[in-house]
Amino acid sequence: MVRSTPVKEDIRAQAKMFGFDAVGFASPRGDPADAGNLARFLADGCHGDMHWMERHSERRANPLALWPQVASIICLGINYGPADDPRAVHAETDRGAISTYARGRDYHDVVKKRLKAFARWIKETHACEVKVFVDTAPVMEKPLAMRAGLGWIGKHTNLVSRTFGSWLFLGEVFTTLALPPDRPEMDHCGSCDACMRACPTGAIVAPFRIEPRLCISYLTIEYQGALAPELVQRMGNRIYGCDDCLAACPWNKFARITPHVELRPRADLAAPKLADLGRLDDKAFRERFSGTAIKRIGWERFLRNVRAAAAQHNLQVSE
C-alpha cells in the first residue's frame, strides 16, 4: 500500500502549479539491477562516443553516492506530445526529419527553470535541502521514474506512460525531506513488439535491450565519425534524432498534445528543406538553431547528417 502524507500531497499539488504534468516519489536507494545493467552496457562498449556515461558511473547507478544526504527523490515529467505523427515527414524526401523533442525550445532550459523554481518553493516551505537534475547529470532518470510510478520502461528502453504515452521530459528534485515512495509502475507492454519492428536500423536487438551504435538518435547526435553507408541507407531523411520506436507505441492513443507553448514545434523545424539546411554556414546554423537542442551538436555534425540524407535522393546541397 502506498502511504500518503499531507506534506507529500501538498508537494504533488504544487508541482502541477509549477507546470509539471506527472509527479511521483521514489526512494534514493539504488537498485542493484540498474547498476548491473549499466556495468554490462559500459563493458560491452555500447556507449560508443558517449564517454560521459563512463564518468561517475557509481554515482549514476546509486543516488546516495551522488548525494549522501538525499532522503527522497521527487520525479517529474513534462508532456511534449506532438499534434501529428512525427513519422509523416519521412515521405517528404527533400525535407529533413527532426525529432519531436528538438523542434521547440531546448527542453534542458525549460525543465531546469521549472525545477529550480519548484525546488526553491520546497526548500522555503518545508525547511529542507534540495538539488535538481535534468538529463545531463549522472542520474538514471528512467529507472527512477518507473520506481516513482510515472511509467514503465518499454521494450525500446524508453519510458512509457499510460497517460502521456512516449512523450515525457524527465527531471528530478533530490531532497533531504523524508517522503514515502509511490508504488512502481508495472510493465504494460505485454506481447507487443511494435517498437522493435519500427526501428529502421534494427537497433532494438532484443526486448529491453538496445544497441546504441545502431540507433539513429545516437548516430545523428552523439556519434562524431563518418556515417557507415549501410546505415545511411536506412536513416532516410532523419537528420537529428529519430522518433520511430516512440511513435509506434500503441499507448500513444492516450497521449495528449503538449499544453506548453515553449515545447511546441517551431514552424521552420517541422519539415525544413534539406537544400536550405545545406546552405547554412556555421554562423547561420547557430543563429537558426539558437535556443534549441539542435545547436548542441554543432554545425559540422549537423551538416554531415544533412548531406547524408540528401545524397540518398541525389539532392544538391553545398559542399
PAVOKE-165264 format. One line per 4 residues: number of its first residue (from 1); for each residue x, y, z of C-alpha. Coordinates in steps of 0.5 Angstrom, whole numbers. Each point is the difference from the previous one (the first is absolute). Layout:
NUM	X:Y:Z ~ ...
//
This chain:
1	0:0:0 ~ 3:7:-2 ~ 0:4:6 ~ -2:8:-1
5	1:6:5 ~ -2:7:0 ~ 7:2:-2 ~ 0:-5:-6
9	-7:2:-3 ~ 2:8:1 ~ 6:-1:-4 ~ -3:-4:-5
13	-5:5:-1 ~ 5:6:0 ~ 4:-4:-5 ~ -6:1:-5
17	-1:7:1 ~ 8:1:-2 ~ -2:-3:-6 ~ 2:-8:0
21	-5:-5:-3 ~ 2:-6:4 ~ 2:-1:7 ~ 3:-6:4
25	4:-1:6 ~ 6:-5:1 ~ 5:-3:5 ~ 7:2:-1
29	3:-7:1 ~ 3:-2:-7 ~ -3:-7:-3 ~ 6:-5:-1
33	-3:-2:-6 ~ 1:7:-3 ~ 7:0:2 ~ 1:-7:-3
37	-3:2:-7 ~ 4:7:0 ~ 6:-4:1 ~ -1:-5:-5
41	-2:5:-5 ~ 6:4:1 ~ 5:-6:0 ~ -3:-2:-7
45	2:7:-3 ~ -8:1:-1 ~ 1:7:2 ~ 5:2:-6
49	2:7:0 ~ -5:2:6 ~ 6:0:4 ~ -3:4:5
53	-4:-7:2 ~ 6:-3:3 ~ 2:6:4 ~ -3:0:7
57	-4:-7:-1 ~ 0:-2:7 ~ -4:7:1 ~ -4:-2:-6
61	-3:-6:3 ~ -1:2:7 ~ -3:7:2 ~ 3:-1:7
65	7:0:-3 ~ -2:6:-4 ~ -2:4:7 ~ 0:-4:6
69	-5:5:4 ~ -6:-2:-5 ~ -6:-3:3 ~ -5:0:-5
73	0:2:-8 ~ -6:3:-3 ~ 0:-2:-7 ~ -4:5:-5
77	-2:0:-7 ~ -2:5:-5 ~ -4:-2:-6 ~ 3:2:-7
81	-5:-4:-4 ~ -1:1:-7 ~ -6:2:-4 ~ 1:-4:-6
85	4:-7:-1 ~ 7:2:-1 ~ 2:-5:-5 ~ -4:3:-5
89	6:4:-3 ~ 3:-6:-2 ~ -4:0:-6 ~ 3:7:-2
93	7:-2:-2 ~ 2:7:-2 ~ -1:2:7 ~ 3:-1:7
97	-3:-4:6 ~ 2:3:6 ~ -2:-4:7 ~ -6:3:3
101	4:2:7 ~ 4:4:-4 ~ -5:4:-4 ~ -1:5:5
105	4:4:5 ~ 5:-4:4 ~ -3:-5:5 ~ 6:1:4
109	-1:7:1 ~ -8:-1:1 ~ 0:-5:5 ~ 6:2:4
113	-3:7:1 ~ -6:-3:3 ~ 4:-5:4 ~ 3:6:3
117	-6:4:2 ~ -3:-6:3 ~ 6:-3:4 ~ 0:7:3
121	-7:0:2 ~ 1:-7:3 ~ 6:3:4 ~ -3:6:2
125	-7:-3:2 ~ 3:-7:3 ~ 7:2:3 ~ 4:-5:-3
129	6:0:-5 ~ -1:-1:-8 ~ 3:-2:-6 ~ -2:0:-7
133	2:-4:-6 ~ -2:-1:-7 ~ 3:-4:-6 ~ 7:2:0
137	1:-2:8 ~ 2:-7:2 ~ -7:-3:1 ~ -3:-6:-2
141	-7:4:-2 ~ -4:-5:-3 ~ 1:-6:6 ~ -1:6:5
145	-7:2:-4 ~ -2:-7:0 ~ 1:-1:7 ~ -4:6:2
149	-6:-2:-4 ~ 1:5:-6 ~ 0:-6:-5 ~ 4:-6:-2
153	6:-2:-5 ~ -3:-3:-6 ~ 4:-5:-5 ~ 3:6:-3
157	3:2:6 ~ -3:7:1 ~ -6:2:5 ~ -7:-1:-2
161	-6:3:4 ~ -7:-2:0 ~ -2:7:0 ~ 5:3:-5
165	3:-6:-4 ~ 7:1:-2 ~ 0:8:1 ~ 3:2:7
169	6:4:1 ~ 3:-2:7 ~ 3:4:6 ~ 2:-2:7
173	0:4:7 ~ 4:-3:5 ~ -2:2:7 ~ 2:-1:7
177	-7:-1:2 ~ -3:-7:1 ~ -6:-2:-4 ~ -3:-6:-1
181	1:-3:-7 ~ -5:-1:-5 ~ -2:-7:-3 ~ 5:-2:-6
185	-4:-1:-7 ~ -1:-6:-3 ~ 2:-3:-6 ~ -6:1:-5
189	4:-2:-7 ~ -3:-7:0 ~ 2:-4:-6 ~ 0:7:-4
193	7:1:-4 ~ -3:6:-5 ~ 6:4:3 ~ 5:-5:-2
197	-3:-1:-7 ~ 0:7:-1 ~ 8:1:1 ~ 3:2:-7
201	6:-3:1 ~ -1:-6:5 ~ 3:4:6 ~ -5:-4:5
205	4:-6:0 ~ -5:-4:5 ~ -6:3:4 ~ 3:5:5
209	7:0:-3 ~ 2:5:-5 ~ 7:0:-4 ~ 1:8:0
213	5:0:-5 ~ -5:-2:-5 ~ -5:5:3 ~ -2:6:-5
217	0:4:6 ~ 7:-2:2 ~ 3:1:-7 ~ -3:7:-1
221	1:3:6 ~ 6:-4:4 ~ 4:-3:-5 ~ 6:4:-2
225	2:-4:-6 ~ -2:-1:-7 ~ -6:-4:-1 ~ 0:-7:-3
229	-3:0:-7 ~ -4:-6:2 ~ -3:3:6 ~ -1:7:-4
233	-5:-4:-5 ~ -4:-2:6 ~ 0:7:3 ~ -4:3:-5
237	-1:8:1 ~ 1:-1:7 ~ 5:6:2 ~ -1:1:7
241	-3:-6:4 ~ -5:-5:-1 ~ -7:-1:3 ~ -2:-6:-4
245	0:-5:6 ~ -3:5:5 ~ -6:2:-5 ~ -1:-8:-2
249	-2:-1:7 ~ -8:-1:1 ~ 0:3:7 ~ 0:7:-4
253	-7:-1:-1 ~ -1:3:7 ~ 5:6:-2 ~ -1:7:0
257	2:6:-4 ~ 5:4:5 ~ -3:6:3 ~ 7:3:1
261	1:5:-6 ~ 8:0:1 ~ 0:-7:-2 ~ -5:0:-6
265	4:0:-7 ~ 2:6:-3 ~ -2:1:-7 ~ 7:0:-3
269	1:-7:3 ~ -6:-4:-1 ~ 3:-2:-7 ~ 6:4:-3
273	2:-1:-7 ~ 7:-3:0 ~ 2:4:-5 ~ -1:6:4
277	4:-3:6 ~ 6:-2:-4 ~ 1:7:-2 ~ 1:2:7
281	7:2:3 ~ 2:0:7 ~ -3:7:2 ~ -6:-1:-4
285	-1:-7:4 ~ 1:3:6 ~ -5:6:-1 ~ -5:-5:-3
289	0:-5:6 ~ 1:5:6 ~ -4:-3:6 ~ -1:-7:-3
293	3:-6:2 ~ 3:-1:-7 ~ 5:5:1 ~ 4:-4:5
297	3:-5:-6 ~ 3:6:-4 ~ 0:2:-7 ~ 5:-5:-3
301	-4:-6:3 ~ -7:2:-2 ~ 3:2:-7 ~ 2:-8:0
305	-7:-2:1 ~ -3:5:-5 ~ 5:-3:-5 ~ -1:-7:1
309	-8:1:0 ~ 1:4:-7 ~ 5:-5:-3 ~ -6:-5:0
313	-4:3:-5 ~ 5:4:-4 ~ -2:7:3 ~ 5:5:-1
317	3:3:7 ~ 6:5:1 ~ 7:-3:0
//
